């Protein structure tokens, strides 16, 4: 690529990054999107709870978005991995795996998060298909199915309260000693939500669709869906290396305009919000793009 200098570099070219790029491209800003081509929802068969795109495969939404965004002549896209970045006076320099180096006045991180999937046989193959994280994104498709929640404590109780409206065949798998308050236990019991503390040793599935959970004592239960809550890490460590602060839950800290704690750096999508959905990523990506354009305008008008 001949051009090495841009108004904005967007690291991450999925829903949030593309949405940000569209807002900026429509304002004739020179944009470079750097994307690795590995979205976190690549196993998910269909996207839901996003009007006009309900039930559409995520890859189709992303492909259509990319096609539309790249019609704006000031937007460039490369498939590469951003390895490092540094702030140089009032601009940023970004180096990639292929050896390229680009500079920009502003940087957007739309890099997502990496789920710390437990090392349980069959779990990774089901993640995003029948092993799911969000009742709003996927719950309707598994309504009235035999369902479990793999979590403990407050997180498990919160999920149970939501999923209970979707199925009356629900259990909680704590994979260890249950950690609930007495009033929570009473509430779960009143809704006939069983708690199983035995550790899980394997998942039986067919092409990612859950069939049975095998426990460490050899017992099995039949299931059709499981919600799972576990920790995550930032997909990219570049924001922290530049001084961006994280929240107590591990998201990139942003204000109401998607600005991070470092001037000139913005973040959008899953890396900066607990509301993990395509609709949310598109919304705050669009906001980030508009706010960056406003900042560039203030600096040079």
DOLOMAR-297305 format. One record per residue (C-alpha): chain; residue in three letters; x, y, z; residue number from 0. Coordinates in Angstrom, 3 decimals. Example, Ala and Ser with C-alpha at 12.3 -4.5 7.8 and 13.67 -1.06 7.14 Angstrom:
REM DOLOMAR-297305
PT  mol  type  xx  yy  zz  seq
PT  A  ALA  12.300  -4.500  7.800  0
PT  A  SER  13.670  -1.060  7.140  1
REM end
This chain:
REM DOLOMAR-297305
PT  mol  type  xx  yy  zz  seq
PT  A  UNK  0.000  0.000  0.000  0
PT  A  UNK  1.452  3.329  -1.099  1
PT  A  UNK  -0.409  5.505  1.367  2
PT  A  UNK  1.046  5.247  4.882  3
PT  A  UNK  -0.593  8.269  6.517  4
PT  A  UNK  -4.244  8.425  7.492  5
PT  A  UNK  -6.646  10.489  9.521  6
PT  A  UNK  -7.734  7.412  11.465  7
PT  A  UNK  -6.557  3.818  11.784  8
PT  A  UNK  -9.239  1.359  12.874  9
PT  A  UNK  -7.845  -1.862  14.316  10
PT  A  UNK  -10.507  -4.522  13.944  11
PT  A  UNK  -12.780  -4.749  10.908  12
PT  A  UNK  -15.872  -6.492  12.206  13
PT  A  UNK  -19.201  -4.808  13.042  14
PT  A  UNK  -17.942  -2.053  15.343  15
PT  A  UNK  -14.914  -1.227  13.223  16
PT  A  UNK  -16.854  -1.174  9.968  17
PT  A  UNK  -19.595  0.948  11.502  18
PT  A  UNK  -17.010  3.438  12.720  19
PT  A  UNK  -15.391  3.461  9.279  20
PT  A  UNK  -18.681  4.201  7.554  21
PT  A  UNK  -19.332  7.260  9.714  22
PT  A  UNK  -15.819  8.533  9.002  23
PT  A  UNK  -15.820  7.626  5.311  24
PT  A  UNK  -19.033  9.555  4.792  25
PT  A  UNK  -17.207  12.589  6.199  26
PT  A  UNK  -14.384  12.092  3.663  27
PT  A  UNK  -11.837  11.121  6.302  28
PT  A  UNK  -8.909  8.991  5.127  29
PT  A  UNK  -9.303  5.696  6.956  30
PT  A  UNK  -7.332  2.465  7.189  31
PT  A  UNK  -8.980  -0.646  8.628  32
PT  A  UNK  -6.612  -3.401  9.778  33
PT  A  UNK  -8.360  -6.721  10.367  34
PT  A  UNK  -7.080  -10.226  11.100  35
PT  A  UNK  -10.094  -11.973  9.581  36
PT  A  UNK  -10.967  -13.949  12.734  37
PT  A  UNK  -14.158  -12.579  14.356  38
PT  A  UNK  -15.058  -14.057  17.739  39
PT  A  UNK  -18.517  -15.171  16.515  40
PT  A  UNK  -17.206  -17.076  13.482  41
PT  A  UNK  -18.852  -20.335  14.690  42
PT  A  UNK  -22.247  -18.750  15.329  43
PT  A  UNK  -24.763  -19.953  12.705  44
PT  A  UNK  -27.111  -16.960  12.863  45
PT  A  UNK  -27.253  -13.474  14.338  46
PT  A  UNK  -30.384  -12.334  16.169  47
PT  A  UNK  -31.963  -9.381  17.950  48
PT  A  UNK  -30.795  -6.902  15.293  49
PT  A  UNK  -33.642  -5.484  13.199  50
PT  A  UNK  -33.353  -5.999  9.418  51
PT  A  UNK  -30.722  -8.716  10.023  52
PT  A  UNK  -32.521  -11.132  12.347  53
PT  A  UNK  -31.545  -14.717  11.526  54
PT  A  UNK  -28.806  -13.776  9.050  55
PT  A  UNK  -25.411  -15.524  9.391  56
PT  A  UNK  -22.868  -13.144  10.988  57
PT  A  UNK  -20.442  -13.645  8.105  58
PT  A  UNK  -23.062  -12.382  5.642  59
PT  A  UNK  -23.713  -9.262  7.712  60
PT  A  UNK  -19.983  -8.550  7.931  61
PT  A  UNK  -19.412  -9.181  4.217  62
PT  A  UNK  -22.252  -6.869  3.205  63
PT  A  UNK  -21.055  -4.218  5.651  64
PT  A  UNK  -17.505  -4.418  4.283  65
PT  A  UNK  -18.754  -4.129  0.698  66
PT  A  UNK  -20.787  -1.039  1.557  67
PT  A  UNK  -18.043  0.620  3.602  68
PT  A  UNK  -15.381  0.135  0.925  69
PT  A  UNK  -17.527  1.981  -1.623  70
PT  A  UNK  -16.351  5.124  0.156  71
PT  A  UNK  -13.151  5.949  -1.699  72
PT  A  UNK  -11.322  7.348  1.337  73
PT  A  UNK  -11.569  4.023  3.212  74
PT  A  UNK  -8.863  1.349  2.804  75
PT  A  UNK  -8.897  -2.178  4.212  76
PT  A  UNK  -6.040  -4.640  4.712  77
PT  A  UNK  -6.078  -8.130  6.177  78
PT  A  UNK  -3.188  -8.087  8.619  79
PT  A  UNK  -2.507  -8.166  12.348  80
PT  A  UNK  -1.594  -5.033  14.266  81
PT  A  UNK  1.295  -6.007  16.540  82
PT  A  UNK  2.229  -2.749  18.236  83
PT  A  UNK  1.605  0.965  18.312  84
PT  A  UNK  3.220  4.052  19.762  85
PT  A  UNK  2.197  7.641  20.256  86
PT  A  UNK  4.451  10.154  18.506  87
PT  A  UNK  3.577  13.740  19.477  88
PT  A  UNK  0.038  14.253  18.125  89
PT  A  UNK  -0.178  11.085  16.043  90
PT  A  UNK  0.146  7.314  16.308  91
PT  A  UNK  2.311  4.764  14.536  92
PT  A  UNK  0.967  1.225  14.056  93
PT  A  UNK  3.156  -1.730  13.036  94
PT  A  UNK  1.709  -4.917  11.560  95
PT  A  UNK  2.685  -8.578  11.327  96
PT  A  UNK  3.513  -8.213  7.623  97
PT  A  UNK  6.105  -5.560  8.446  98
PT  A  UNK  4.075  -2.536  7.399  99
PT  A  UNK  4.003  0.673  9.421  100
PT  A  UNK  1.220  3.244  9.219  101
PT  A  UNK  0.532  6.538  10.974  102
PT  A  UNK  -2.695  8.311  11.870  103
PT  A  UNK  -3.952  11.203  13.940  104
PT  A  UNK  -6.481  9.005  15.765  105
PT  A  UNK  -6.804  5.305  16.490  106
PT  A  UNK  -9.919  3.196  17.057  107
PT  A  UNK  -9.660  -0.185  18.752  108
PT  A  UNK  -12.518  -2.460  17.676  109
PT  A  UNK  -10.539  -5.545  18.613  110
PT  A  UNK  -13.077  -7.512  20.641  111
PT  A  UNK  -12.323  -9.899  23.474  112
PT  A  UNK  -11.072  -13.452  23.757  113
PT  A  UNK  -13.169  -15.862  25.814  114
PT  A  UNK  -11.181  -18.057  28.179  115
PT  A  UNK  -12.962  -21.239  27.148  116
PT  A  UNK  -12.556  -24.073  29.659  117
PT  A  UNK  -10.480  -27.024  28.531  118
PT  A  UNK  -13.383  -29.435  28.511  119
PT  A  UNK  -13.609  -31.914  25.666  120
PT  A  UNK  -16.239  -30.780  23.159  121
PT  A  UNK  -16.770  -27.346  24.689  122
PT  A  UNK  -14.953  -25.256  22.071  123
PT  A  UNK  -16.719  -27.072  19.229  124
PT  A  UNK  -20.116  -26.094  20.688  125
PT  A  UNK  -19.245  -22.505  21.629  126
PT  A  UNK  -21.471  -20.045  19.774  127
PT  A  UNK  -23.671  -22.824  18.389  128
PT  A  UNK  -25.494  -24.540  21.254  129
PT  A  UNK  -23.157  -23.351  24.015  130
PT  A  UNK  -24.197  -19.721  24.227  131
PT  A  UNK  -23.589  -16.586  26.276  132
PT  A  UNK  -26.647  -14.376  25.862  133
PT  A  UNK  -30.396  -15.070  26.138  134
PT  A  UNK  -31.143  -11.961  24.074  135
PT  A  UNK  -28.908  -13.066  21.190  136
PT  A  UNK  -29.762  -16.762  21.103  137
PT  A  UNK  -32.335  -17.648  23.770  138
PT  A  UNK  -35.443  -17.594  21.587  139
PT  A  UNK  -34.005  -20.276  19.305  140
PT  A  UNK  -33.673  -22.597  22.306  141
PT  A  UNK  -37.019  -21.825  23.928  142
PT  A  UNK  -38.689  -24.781  25.659  143
PT  A  UNK  -35.494  -26.835  25.275  144
PT  A  UNK  -33.706  -28.757  27.991  145
PT  A  UNK  -31.229  -26.112  29.098  146
PT  A  UNK  -28.444  -25.617  31.625  147
PT  A  UNK  -26.437  -22.681  32.905  148
PT  A  UNK  -22.740  -23.241  33.518  149
PT  A  UNK  -21.981  -20.594  36.123  150
PT  A  UNK  -22.100  -19.944  39.851  151
PT  A  UNK  -23.165  -17.273  42.314  152
PT  A  UNK  -24.613  -13.950  41.193  153
PT  A  UNK  -23.919  -14.558  37.511  154
PT  A  UNK  -25.722  -17.895  37.520  155
PT  A  UNK  -28.670  -16.482  39.451  156
PT  A  UNK  -29.010  -13.539  37.056  157
PT  A  UNK  -28.919  -15.788  33.992  158
PT  A  UNK  -31.386  -18.201  35.577  159
PT  A  UNK  -33.883  -15.392  36.163  160
PT  A  UNK  -33.769  -14.492  32.447  161
PT  A  UNK  -33.659  -17.984  30.978  162
PT  A  UNK  -36.476  -19.185  33.257  163
PT  A  UNK  -38.844  -17.189  31.040  164
PT  A  UNK  -37.707  -19.167  27.986  165
PT  A  UNK  -37.883  -22.726  29.333  166
PT  A  UNK  -39.235  -24.567  32.349  167
PT  A  UNK  -36.568  -27.277  31.984  168
PT  A  UNK  -33.565  -25.550  33.500  169
PT  A  UNK  -30.639  -26.522  35.719  170
PT  A  UNK  -27.476  -24.834  36.977  171
PT  A  UNK  -24.091  -26.565  36.702  172
PT  A  UNK  -21.703  -24.906  39.141  173
PT  A  UNK  -18.761  -27.323  38.491  174
PT  A  UNK  -17.891  -27.050  42.173  175
PT  A  UNK  -19.490  -26.019  45.447  176
PT  A  UNK  -22.522  -23.821  44.837  177
PT  A  UNK  -22.241  -20.217  46.000  178
PT  A  UNK  -25.726  -18.809  46.464  179
PT  A  UNK  -27.367  -16.770  49.194  180
PT  A  UNK  -30.181  -18.490  51.134  181
PT  A  UNK  -32.819  -16.297  49.494  182
PT  A  UNK  -31.394  -17.130  46.050  183
PT  A  UNK  -31.508  -20.846  46.795  184
PT  A  UNK  -35.128  -20.499  47.898  185
PT  A  UNK  -36.007  -18.653  44.705  186
PT  A  UNK  -34.281  -21.245  42.500  187
PT  A  UNK  -36.034  -24.056  44.340  188
PT  A  UNK  -39.415  -22.335  43.930  189
PT  A  UNK  -38.865  -22.382  40.168  190
PT  A  UNK  -37.688  -26.013  40.256  191
PT  A  UNK  -34.230  -25.098  38.978  192
PT  A  UNK  -31.864  -27.894  39.967  193
PT  A  UNK  -28.267  -27.230  41.042  194
PT  A  UNK  -25.578  -29.765  40.128  195
PT  A  UNK  -22.160  -29.222  41.736  196
PT  A  UNK  -20.257  -32.109  40.117  197
PT  A  UNK  -17.442  -31.063  37.776  198
PT  A  UNK  -17.944  -31.464  34.038  199
PT  A  UNK  -15.464  -33.685  32.222  200
PT  A  UNK  -16.759  -33.682  28.627  201
PT  A  UNK  -19.476  -32.535  26.248  202
PT  A  UNK  -21.128  -34.891  23.788  203
PT  A  UNK  -22.347  -33.131  20.648  204
PT  A  UNK  -23.180  -33.510  16.978  205
PT  A  UNK  -21.594  -30.834  14.790  206
PT  A  UNK  -21.581  -28.380  17.682  207
PT  A  UNK  -25.110  -29.140  18.857  208
PT  A  UNK  -25.146  -30.265  22.454  209
PT  A  UNK  -26.444  -33.733  23.281  210
PT  A  UNK  -25.093  -34.715  26.698  211
PT  A  UNK  -22.917  -33.420  29.503  212
PT  A  UNK  -20.615  -35.978  31.107  213
PT  A  UNK  -19.599  -35.395  34.718  214
PT  A  UNK  -16.419  -36.408  36.491  215
PT  A  UNK  -18.271  -39.169  38.401  216
PT  A  UNK  -19.351  -40.750  35.103  217
PT  A  UNK  -22.951  -39.594  35.246  218
PT  A  UNK  -24.568  -37.961  32.200  219
PT  A  UNK  -27.482  -35.648  31.566  220
PT  A  UNK  -29.140  -34.889  28.235  221
PT  A  UNK  -29.157  -31.225  27.211  222
PT  A  UNK  -29.980  -29.195  24.122  223
PT  A  UNK  -28.504  -25.849  25.135  224
PT  A  UNK  -26.168  -24.407  27.725  225
PT  A  UNK  -25.422  -20.837  28.753  226
PT  A  UNK  -21.885  -20.345  29.945  227
PT  A  UNK  -20.292  -17.463  31.827  228
PT  A  UNK  -16.537  -17.369  32.192  229
PT  A  UNK  -13.709  -14.801  32.130  230
PT  A  UNK  -12.316  -13.089  29.057  231
PT  A  UNK  -9.187  -11.190  28.103  232
PT  A  UNK  -8.679  -8.354  25.681  233
PT  A  UNK  -8.012  -9.710  22.201  234
PT  A  UNK  -5.290  -7.096  21.728  235
PT  A  UNK  -2.815  -5.891  24.350  236
PT  A  UNK  -1.972  -2.753  22.348  237
PT  A  UNK  -4.499  -0.466  24.102  238
PT  A  UNK  -3.003  -1.221  27.528  239
PT  A  UNK  0.530  -0.799  26.157  240
PT  A  UNK  -0.492  2.703  25.073  241
PT  A  UNK  -1.799  3.511  28.547  242
PT  A  UNK  -5.524  2.877  28.119  243
PT  A  UNK  -7.104  1.964  31.438  244
PT  A  UNK  -9.392  -1.034  31.898  245
PT  A  UNK  -12.522  -1.291  34.027  246
PT  A  UNK  -12.684  -3.614  37.022  247
PT  A  UNK  -14.316  -6.194  34.741  248
PT  A  UNK  -11.555  -5.990  32.121  249
PT  A  UNK  -13.170  -3.836  29.430  250
PT  A  UNK  -11.393  -0.852  27.912  251
PT  A  UNK  -12.620  2.156  29.865  252
PT  A  UNK  -14.484  4.628  27.639  253
PT  A  UNK  -16.664  7.657  28.240  254
PT  A  UNK  -20.061  8.352  26.686  255
PT  A  UNK  -18.314  9.283  23.421  256
PT  A  UNK  -16.267  6.031  23.210  257
PT  A  UNK  -13.063  7.904  24.127  258
PT  A  UNK  -10.517  5.930  26.143  259
PT  A  UNK  -8.382  7.411  28.918  260
PT  A  UNK  -5.673  8.242  26.345  261
PT  A  UNK  -6.254  11.299  24.177  262
PT  A  UNK  -6.751  10.409  20.515  263
PT  A  UNK  -7.661  6.762  21.168  264
PT  A  UNK  -11.202  5.412  20.958  265
PT  A  UNK  -12.627  1.934  21.539  266
PT  A  UNK  -15.893  0.299  20.482  267
PT  A  UNK  -17.523  -3.106  20.317  268
PT  A  UNK  -17.089  -6.024  22.704  269
PT  A  UNK  -13.754  -4.752  24.045  270
PT  A  UNK  -15.441  -1.826  25.806  271
PT  A  UNK  -18.921  -2.973  26.844  272
PT  A  UNK  -20.504  -5.972  28.595  273
PT  A  UNK  -23.413  -5.772  26.118  274
PT  A  UNK  -22.031  -8.215  23.567  275
PT  A  UNK  -24.192  -8.110  20.452  276
PT  A  UNK  -23.952  -7.110  16.816  277
PT  A  UNK  -26.513  -4.345  17.347  278
PT  A  UNK  -24.554  -2.821  20.229  279
PT  A  UNK  -21.260  -3.043  18.317  280
PT  A  UNK  -22.770  -1.285  15.300  281
PT  A  UNK  -24.255  1.439  17.517  282
PT  A  UNK  -21.171  2.344  19.521  283
PT  A  UNK  -18.927  1.952  16.474  284
PT  A  UNK  -21.036  4.529  14.661  285
PT  A  UNK  -20.847  6.818  17.695  286
PT  A  UNK  -17.051  6.476  17.854  287
PT  A  UNK  -16.754  7.446  14.191  288
PT  A  UNK  -18.950  10.510  14.625  289
PT  A  UNK  -17.095  11.650  17.731  290
PT  A  UNK  -13.698  11.274  16.057  291
PT  A  UNK  -14.905  13.316  13.109  292
PT  A  UNK  -16.105  15.991  15.526  293
PT  A  UNK  -12.722  15.995  17.261  294
PT  A  UNK  -10.823  16.273  13.971  295
PT  A  UNK  -13.104  19.131  12.969  296
PT  A  UNK  -12.493  21.019  16.213  297
PT  A  UNK  -8.731  20.630  15.786  298
PT  A  UNK  -8.548  21.956  12.242  299
PT  A  UNK  -11.535  24.195  11.540  300
REM end
